[in-house]
């Protein structure tokens, strides 16, 4: 009769380690999702704010045209006012404003896998509307 006392300890330790890695991965994926959603919300708000800058003289003549410089300033002001060190690029076209926001997200739970920093980039466009 062989004595296999303690043979489950290495298997249990391995199971605990794998479970913790899977838990860390789930937490990090959720953290990336939150960072993406926050970046997307910021890009949406910046694009909509930029699209609200309508050229008033053209509006009195019956056409809805963006005031390009004011739209770019407004969109950049929204991104810089949010804090957090996000960077933005604003493209103002005659019929819409597109804002690309980049946020640096630091991975905390996956640093042992050499995943330290991930850039989250989101682009959002908005068109001016009246009424």
C-alpha positions, 0 to 999 in steps of 0.5 A, a space after each residue: 500500500 503506497 502512501 500518497 499523503 499530500 499529493 493534492 497540495 501541488 494540484 490545489 496550489 496550481 488550481 489556486 494560481 490559475 484561478 487568480 490569473 483568470 480573476 486578474 484577467 477578468 478584472 483587467 478586461 473590465 478596467 479596459 472596458 471602463 477606460 474605453 467607455 470613458 474615452 468614448 464619452 469624452 470624444 462624443 461630448 467634445 464632438 457634439 460641443 464642437 458641432 454646436 459652433 454654428 456660423 451665425 451669419 450663415 445661419 441667418 442666410 438659411 444654411 447650417 455651416 460650422 464655424 471651423 476655428 470655434 468648433 476646433 477650440 470648443 472641442 479641444 477645450 472640452 477634452 482639456 477641461 476633463 483633466 486626466 492628460 488625454 490628447 485629442 485631434 480635431 478635424 473640422 469638415 464643412 458638415 461635421 466635427 470629428 474628435 479623436 481622443 487618446 487616453 493612456 491606460 495603465 494595466 495593474 493586474 497584468 503587469 506580471 505578463 509585461 502588459 503595462 500601458 495600453 493606449 485607448 483611442 476613440 474617434 467620434 463625429 457629430 453634425 450640426 443641427 438646428 431646431 
